Amino acid sequence: MFAGRSIKEWIGLAAFVAVGLFAVKAYYGSSGTIPVTTEPHAAPIDEAALSKYSRANYPRTYEVWGDEGVERIKEREIAAANYVARSGQCDRVTYVGLSENESSPPDEVVVYVDCENKNRFYVGSYELTKEPWFLKVRKKIH
């Protein structure tokens, strides 16, 4: 029939290839890359860890960053808390705040994340592009 094969053989070959491709996608994920590590257990995040921004409590932050900037800061704090919690180097996220020294208004938001085990991490846009295990302790807090 087709190059010496019957239709049943071609259907069987097609099914074999389809199952194989499904298995590869299930193992490697949709990105097509080999997983380097499995995700570590995420540390808990204290309910009070995130800042409660308001103009009354943070007038200077609103003055420097504006309403849209403060919204980006809030989003970065949430992302950083989750990122550090998954890093395997934090036992519990206790506080997240804007690092005024590391940030560059109006574009680059860098926040610090403190953990109960006294590790402090600084998280900006660059860090969030990496896997959580990439993160390095920048400082021990007292």
C-alpha positions in Angstrom: 0.0 0.0 0.0 2.0 3.1 1.2 5.7 2.1 0.7 5.0 -1.5 1.5 2.9 -0.9 4.6 -0.8 -1.6 5.1 -3.3 1.1 6.4 -3.4 -0.8 9.7 0.3 -0.5 10.1 0.2 3.3 9.4 -2.6 3.8 11.9 -0.7 1.8 14.5 2.5 3.8 13.8 0.5 7.1 14.0 -1.0 6.0 17.4 2.4 5.1 18.7 3.9 8.5 17.8 0.9 10.3 19.3 1.2 8.5 22.6 4.9 9.1 22.6 4.5 12.8 22.0 1.8 13.0 24.8 4.2 11.2 27.2 7.1 13.6 26.4 4.8 16.6 26.9 3.5 15.2 30.2 7.1 14.6 31.5 8.8 17.8 30.2 5.8 20.1 30.4 4.6 22.5 27.8 7.8 24.5 27.7 9.8 21.6 26.3 12.6 21.9 28.8 13.8 19.3 31.2 12.9 20.2 34.8 16.1 20.9 36.8 14.6 20.5 40.3 11.2 19.7 41.8 9.5 22.6 43.5 10.3 22.8 47.2 7.6 23.0 49.7 6.5 26.7 50.0 7.0 28.4 53.4 4.0 30.0 55.0 3.5 33.8 54.6 2.3 35.7 57.6 -1.0 37.5 57.1 0.6 40.8 58.3 3.8 40.4 56.1 2.5 42.7 53.3 2.4 46.4 53.7 -1.0 48.1 53.9 -0.5 51.1 51.6 -2.6 54.2 52.0 -1.8 57.8 51.4 -2.2 58.5 55.1 0.3 55.8 56.1 2.8 56.2 53.2 2.6 59.8 51.9 6.2 59.9 50.7 5.8 56.6 48.8 2.8 58.0 47.0 4.6 61.2 46.3 7.6 59.5 44.8 5.8 56.6 43.0 2.3 57.9 42.3 -0.9 55.7 42.4 0.2 53.4 39.5 3.7 53.0 41.1 2.2 52.0 44.4 0.0 49.4 42.7 3.2 48.0 41.1 4.9 47.9 44.5 1.9 46.0 45.9 2.0 43.5 43.1 5.8 43.1 43.4 5.5 42.5 47.2 3.0 39.7 46.6 5.1 38.1 43.8 8.3 38.4 45.9 6.7 36.9 49.0 5.6 33.9 47.0 8.9 33.6 45.2 10.9 33.6 48.4 8.5 31.2 50.1 9.2 28.7 47.2 13.0 29.2 47.4 13.6 26.6 50.1 15.7 29.2 52.1 12.9 30.7 54.1 11.0 29.0 56.9 8.3 31.7 57.1 7.9 35.0 55.4 7.4 37.6 58.2 7.7 41.0 56.4 7.9 42.4 52.9 8.7 46.0 52.2 9.9 48.4 49.5 13.7 48.8 49.4 14.1 52.5 48.8 17.9 52.2 48.3 17.6 49.4 45.7 14.6 50.8 43.8 14.7 53.3 41.0 11.5 55.3 40.7 9.4 55.2 38.6 10.5 52.0 36.8 12.4 49.5 38.9 10.7 48.2 42.1 12.9 46.2 44.4 11.4 44.8 47.6 13.0 43.0 50.5 11.6 39.9 52.1 12.4 39.0 55.7 12.1 35.4 57.0 11.7 34.0 60.5 15.1 32.3 60.1 16.6 35.9 59.8 17.3 35.6 56.1 16.6 38.8 54.0 16.2 38.7 50.3 16.0 41.5 47.8 13.7 40.8 44.8 13.5 42.9 41.7 12.4 42.1 38.2 15.6 40.3 37.4 15.2 37.8 40.3 11.7 37.0 39.3 12.9 35.8 35.9 14.9 33.1 37.6 13.9 29.9 39.4 13.4 30.4 43.2 16.4 28.2 44.0 18.6 30.9 42.2 17.8 33.4 45.0 20.7 34.2 47.4 20.5 35.5 50.9 21.7 39.1 50.8 21.7 39.8 54.5 21.1 38.3 57.9 18.7 40.4 60.0 18.7 40.8 63.7 
